[in-house]
Amino acid sequence: MSQHKIIRLGHQGDGIAAGPVFAPLTLPGEVVSGTLEGQALRDVKIDTPSPDRVAPPCRHFKSCGGCQLMHASDDFLADWKQDVVKSALAAHGITAEFAPIHVSPAQSRRRATLTARRTKKGAMAGFHAKGSDVIIEIPDCKLLHPALMEAVPVASALAETGASRKNGISVSVALSLNGLDIAVGDGKPLDGPLRIALAGLADRHNLARLAWDGEVVVTRHAPDQMFGTSRIQPPPNAFLQATAEGEAALVADVTAIVGTARRVADLFAGCGTFALPLAKGAQVHAVEGNAAMCAALDAGWRKSAGLKAVTTEARDLFRQPLLPDELKQFDAVVIDPPRAGAEAQIAEICRANVPAIAYVSCNPASFARDAKALLESGYHLGPVRVVDQFRWSSHVELVAGFCLTPA
């Protein structure tokens, strides 16, 4: 047994001691001991606990890989997530003002991906164990919305019906306005008997929609989502903000940053999370690489009353970013890229001198890189707000505004 003092947390939430030595489920300031295997400390014992250590509220925490930081207090987590963003910005020489963090409540996740597998006695479903492909059942999960928890027995039934004996299935589930919207991956080939069995299962469990390896098997109720005043029917497994509370916080800040802009470009627009609420006061051009999501956004707008014009464009913004002559017609840009950020698109925005930019990010490192490019082009960075939709995880999201620095 060797003893170590934890200095800080890494980006994955593990404690780090000098060496470096990585110790899971530890906190800064703690003295811990265990068996050192390479750089990893196994069978960790907490010799001197941190005052920020709390009893995990979920009985599955020690084995389940769904959460990494339930052993830390809410105040510690809020400060740590803000520090992750501050450190990412500091690496590029940037300092920023921070607005108060928004943290989604417990049991508020409205989408998740479960793993399900057949067993000798039937089937099981849940999340993977920490660092393993072993499935941990989660009957008392404190993360998922109670209505989403109804998907767990459905996932088991889907595995029993359509998983091979060797491989598990992935079950992506989202709460829609009319019930569970489920998309299964890695299942058996979809033949006639399986279609009939899946349709019966969807009926028994009152599913809104069930898709199987990209093909919709049955739609019993419209799997609608509400963006602003618009009802949208997204394609299966479409991107959706993780919690309703987190989405509302992001929309509120984006709306404030855009302000009185009359024409707005919404880049990486998805199914209209920002475009449709913004259309209450501005004309919006929504650009998204997924054509099916563009079509859903357009259909939802056409059925909505009281909104200004919303146009859509299916376009790969990594390979074909909007160019300055296209961007100059807009008073503001909203950009919500995936984890890689939007380096090519930000370069064009810098050339176009768009007056206002609302940047939503799920990766502080790529955000900081893009922020540096904007600041070097004359933009001013407004307050940064961390929006924690992935409670008790190491995942960090944020929203920030940029405006051109007055001459």
C-alpha positions in Angstrom: 0.0 0.0 0.0 1.3 3.5 -0.9 -0.1 6.8 0.4 -0.7 9.9 -1.7 -2.1 13.4 -1.4 -4.6 14.4 -4.1 -3.6 17.7 -5.7 -6.4 18.3 -8.2 -9.1 16.6 -10.3 -8.4 15.7 -13.9 -10.9 16.4 -16.7 -12.4 13.0 -16.3 -13.1 13.6 -12.6 -10.3 11.3 -11.2 -8.1 12.6 -8.4 -4.5 13.3 -9.4 -1.5 13.0 -7.0 2.1 13.8 -7.7 3.7 11.4 -10.2 1.1 11.6 -11.7 -1.0 9.1 -9.9 -4.6 8.7 -10.8 -7.1 7.8 -8.0 -10.8 7.4 -8.8 -13.5 8.8 -6.6 -11.1 11.1 -4.7 -11.1 14.9 -4.1 -8.3 17.5 -3.8 -6.7 17.7 -0.4 -7.5 14.1 0.5 -4.8 11.7 1.7 -5.5 8.3 0.2 -3.8 4.9 0.1 -4.0 1.9 -2.2 -2.2 -0.4 -4.5 -0.2 1.3 -7.3 -0.5 -0.3 -10.7 1.4 1.8 -13.2 0.0 5.3 -12.7 -3.4 4.1 -11.3 -4.2 3.6 -7.7 -6.4 0.6 -7.0 -8.5 -0.4 -4.0 -8.4 3.2 -2.8 -8.9 3.9 0.9 -9.6 7.5 2.0 -7.3 8.2 5.0 -8.1 11.9 5.3 -11.3 12.9 3.7 -12.0 16.3 2.2 -14.6 18.6 3.8 -16.2 18.6 0.3 -16.8 14.9 0.4 -20.5 13.9 0.8 -22.4 10.6 0.9 -23.5 9.8 -2.7 -27.2 10.1 -3.0 -27.5 7.1 -5.3 -26.9 3.5 -4.2 -25.6 2.6 -7.6 -22.8 5.2 -7.7 -19.8 3.0 -6.7 -20.4 0.5 -9.5 -22.3 2.5 -12.2 -20.4 4.5 -14.7 -23.2 7.0 -15.3 -21.9 9.5 -12.8 -18.3 10.3 -11.8 -18.6 12.9 -9.1 -21.5 12.1 -6.7 -19.0 12.0 -3.8 -18.4 15.8 -4.1 -20.6 18.6 -2.7 -22.7 20.7 -5.0 -20.7 23.8 -4.2 -17.4 22.0 -4.9 -18.7 20.8 -8.3 -20.0 24.2 -9.3 -16.6 25.8 -8.5 -14.7 22.9 -10.2 -16.7 23.1 -13.4 -16.2 26.9 -13.6 -12.5 26.3 -12.9 -12.3 23.9 -15.9 -13.5 26.7 -18.2 -11.2 29.3 -16.5 -8.2 27.0 -17.0 -9.1 26.3 -20.7 -9.3 30.1 -21.3 -6.2 30.8 -19.3 -4.2 28.4 -21.5 -4.9 30.9 -24.4 -4.2 33.9 -22.2 -7.9 34.8 -21.8 -9.7 36.0 -18.6 -13.4 36.3 -18.4 -16.3 37.4 -16.1 -18.5 34.5 -15.1 -22.3 34.6 -14.6 -23.7 32.3 -11.9 -23.7 28.6 -12.9 -27.0 26.9 -13.8 -27.3 23.4 -12.5 -30.1 21.1 -13.6 -31.9 19.4 -10.7 -31.6 15.7 -9.9 -33.8 13.3 -11.8 -34.1 15.7 -14.7 -32.3 14.0 -17.6 -34.8 13.5 -20.5 -32.6 11.6 -22.8 -30.0 8.8 -22.3 -28.5 5.8 -24.0 -28.9 2.5 -22.1 -27.2 -0.8 -22.9 -29.3 -4.0 -22.8 -28.3 -7.6 -23.1 -29.9 -11.0 -23.1 -29.2 -13.3 -20.2 -29.9 -16.9 -19.5 -33.0 -15.9 -17.5 -34.2 -13.1 -19.8 -32.5 -9.7 -20.2 -31.0 -6.8 -18.3 -30.5 -3.1 -19.0 -28.7 -0.1 -17.5 -25.5 1.8 -17.7 -22.0 0.4 -18.1 -19.9 -0.1 -14.9 -17.0 2.3 -14.4 -14.3 1.4 -17.0 -16.0 -1.8 -18.1 -18.6 -3.2 -20.5 -20.4 -4.9 -17.6 -24.0 -3.7 -17.4 -25.2 -2.2 -14.1 -28.9 -2.2 -13.5 -30.2 1.2 -12.2 -33.6 0.8 -10.5 -33.0 3.7 -8.2 -31.1 6.1 -10.5 -31.1 9.7 -9.3 -30.1 11.1 -12.7 -32.9 10.2 -15.1 -36.3 11.8 -15.1 -38.9 9.5 -13.5 -40.7 9.2 -16.8 -37.5 8.3 -18.6 -36.9 5.5 -16.0 -39.9 3.7 -17.6 -37.5 3.0 -20.5 -35.4 0.6 -18.4 -37.8 -2.3 -18.5 -38.6 -1.5 -22.1 -34.9 -1.8 -23.0 -34.7 -5.2 -21.3 -37.8 -6.3 -23.3 -36.2 -5.0 -26.5 -33.0 -7.0 -25.8 -35.0 -10.2 -25.1 -36.9 -9.7 -28.4 -34.2 -8.5 -30.8 -30.6 -8.8 -29.4 -28.3 -11.6 -30.4 -26.9 -13.9 -27.7 -23.3 -12.5 -28.2 -23.9 -8.8 -28.4 -25.9 -6.2 -26.5 -28.0 -3.4 -28.0 -27.8 0.3 -27.5 -31.2 1.9 -26.6 -31.3 5.6 -27.1 -34.4 7.0 -25.4 -35.8 10.5 -25.2 -38.9 11.9 -23.5 -41.3 13.3 -26.0 -44.5 15.2 -25.4 -46.4 12.0 -26.1 -44.3 9.3 -24.5 -41.0 7.5 -24.9 -39.1 7.9 -28.3 -36.7 5.0 -28.6 -34.0 4.3 -31.2 -32.2 0.9 -31.0 -28.8 0.2 -32.4 -26.8 -3.1 -33.0 -29.9 -5.3 -33.0 -30.8 -8.4 -35.0 -31.5 -7.8 -38.7 -35.0 -6.4 -39.1 -37.2 -9.1 -40.8 -40.9 -9.7 -40.9 -41.3 -11.7 -37.6 -39.1 -9.2 -35.7 -41.2 -6.2 -37.1 -44.3 -7.9 -35.8 -42.8 -8.6 -32.4 -41.4 -5.0 -32.0 -44.8 -3.5 -33.0 -46.5 -5.5 -30.3 -43.8 -4.5 -27.8 -44.3 -0.8 -28.7 -48.1 -1.2 -28.2 -47.7 -3.0 -24.8 -45.4 -0.3 -23.5 -47.3 2.6 -25.1 -44.2 3.9 -26.9 -44.5 7.0 -29.0 -42.0 5.8 -31.6 -39.7 2.9 -32.0 -36.8 2.9 -34.6 -34.5 -0.1 -35.2 -31.0 0.5 -36.6 -32.1 3.7 -38.3 -35.5 2.5 -39.6 -38.8 3.5 -38.0 -40.7 0.4 -37.1 -43.8 2.0 -35.6 -45.0 5.5 -34.7 -48.0 5.3 -32.4 -48.0 8.9 -31.2 -46.2 11.9 -32.6 -42.8 12.0 -30.8 -43.0 15.8 -30.5 -40.7 18.2 -28.8 -41.5 21.8 -28.0 -39.1 24.6 -29.0 -40.5 27.9 -28.1 -44.1 27.8 -29.3 -43.4 25.3 -32.0 -44.0 21.5 -32.0 -41.2 19.6 -33.7 -41.2 16.0 -34.7 -37.4 15.2 -34.8 -36.0 12.3 -36.7 -35.0 9.2 -34.5 -32.1 9.8 -32.2 -31.9 13.4 -33.1 -29.9 15.8 -30.8 -31.8 17.1 -27.9 -30.5 19.2 -24.9 -30.1 16.8 -21.9 -32.6 18.6 -19.6 -35.5 20.9 -20.1 -34.1 23.2 -17.4 -30.7 23.4 -19.1 -32.3 24.1 -22.4 -34.3 26.9 -21.0 -31.2 28.5 -19.4 -29.3 28.3 -22.7 -32.2 29.7 -24.7 -32.6 32.6 -22.3 -28.9 33.6 -22.5 -28.8 33.2 -26.3 -31.9 35.3 -26.6 -30.3 38.0 -24.4 -27.0 38.0 -26.4 -28.8 38.2 -29.8 -30.9 41.1 -28.4 -32.7 43.2 -31.0 -31.0 41.7 -34.0 -33.4 41.5 -36.9 -31.6 38.8 -38.9 -29.9 35.9 -37.2 -27.9 32.9 -38.5 -28.3 29.8 -36.3 -25.3 27.5 -37.1 -25.4 23.8 -36.2 -29.1 24.5 -35.6 -30.3 20.9 -34.9 -34.1 20.8 -35.0 -34.5 24.4 -33.9 -33.6 24.6 -30.2 -32.6 28.3 -30.7 -33.9 29.1 -34.1 -37.6 28.8 -33.3 -37.6 30.7 -30.0 -35.6 33.5 -31.7 -38.0 33.6 -34.6 -40.5 35.4 -32.2 -38.5 38.5 -32.8 -36.1 37.9 -35.7 -35.8 36.4 -39.1 -33.6 33.3 -38.8 -31.6 31.3 -41.2 -30.9 27.8 -39.7 -28.0 25.8 -41.0 -27.6 22.1 -40.0 -25.6 19.3 -41.5 -28.3 16.7 -41.0 -31.0 17.1 -43.7 -33.7 15.2 -41.7 -33.3 17.6 -38.7 -33.5 20.6 -41.1 -36.8 19.1 -42.5 -38.2 18.7 -39.0 -37.3 22.3 -38.2 -38.9 23.6 -41.4 -42.1 21.5 -40.9 -42.4 22.7 -37.3 -42.0 26.4 -38.3 -44.6 26.0 -41.0 -47.2 24.8 -38.5 -46.4 27.6 -36.0 -48.3 30.9 -35.8 -46.8 34.3 -34.9 -43.2 33.7 -36.0 -41.0 35.6 -38.4 -39.5 33.8 -41.4 -37.3 30.8 -40.7 -35.3 29.4 -43.6 -33.3 26.2 -43.4 -30.2 24.9 -45.2 -28.6 21.4 -45.0 -24.9 22.1 -45.1 -21.7 20.6 -43.6 -20.2 23.6 -41.8 -16.9 21.8 -41.2 -16.3 21.4 -45.0 -18.3 24.3 -46.2 -18.6 27.1 -43.6 -20.7 30.2 -44.3 -18.4 32.7 -46.0 -18.2 36.5 -45.2 -20.4 37.6 -48.1 -23.1 35.2 -46.7 -22.6 36.2 -43.1 -22.6 40.0 -43.7 -26.4 39.9 -44.1 -26.9 38.9 -40.5 -26.9 41.1 -37.4 -26.1 38.1 -35.1 -24.9 34.5 -35.3 -25.8 31.7 -32.9 -23.3 28.8 -33.0 -23.6 25.5 -31.1 -21.0 23.2 -32.6 -20.1 19.6 -31.5 -17.1 18.9 -29.3 -14.6 19.7 -32.0 -15.7 23.3 -32.0 -16.0 25.3 -35.2 -12.5 26.5 -36.2 -13.2 26.9 -39.9 -16.5 28.7 -39.4 -15.1 31.0 -36.7 -12.4 32.0 -39.1 -15.0 33.2 -41.6 -17.1 34.9 -38.9 -13.9 36.8 -37.9 -13.6 38.0 -41.5 -17.2 39.0 -41.7 -17.3 41.2 -38.6 -20.8 40.0 -37.5 -21.9 42.4 -34.7 -22.9 39.8 -32.1 -22.2 36.1 -31.6 -23.9 33.7 -29.1 -21.6 30.7 -28.7 -22.9 27.5 -27.0 -20.2 24.9 -26.3 -19.9 21.4 -24.9 -16.1 21.5 -24.8 -14.2 24.3 -22.9 -11.0 23.5 -24.8 -12.4 24.0 -28.3 -14.4 27.0 -27.1 -11.2 28.6 -25.7 -9.4 28.1 -29.0 -12.3 29.7 -31.0 -12.6 32.5 -28.4 -9.0 33.4 -28.9 -9.5 33.7 -32.7 -12.5 36.0 -32.1 -10.7 38.2 -29.5 -7.7 38.6 -31.8 -10.2 39.8 -34.5 -11.5 42.6 -32.3 -14.4 40.9 -30.5 -15.1 41.4 -26.8 -16.0 38.4 -24.6 -19.1 38.9 -22.4 -19.9 36.9 -19.2 -19.5 33.2 -19.5 -22.2 31.0 -17.9 -21.5 27.3 -17.2 -24.7 25.3 -17.7 -24.5 22.0 -15.9 -27.0 19.6 -17.6 -24.9 16.6 -16.8 -25.1 16.7 -13.1 -22.5 14.6 -11.2 -20.4 14.1 -14.3 -17.2 15.6 -15.6 -19.0 17.1 -18.6 -19.0 20.9 -18.9 -21.2 23.1 -21.1 -21.3 26.8 -21.4 -22.8 29.8 -23.2 -21.1 33.1 -23.9 -21.5 36.2 -26.0 -19.1 38.1 -28.2 -19.5 41.6 -29.6 -17.3 43.8 -31.6 -15.2 46.1 -29.4 -16.2 49.7 -29.9 -13.6 51.7 -31.9 
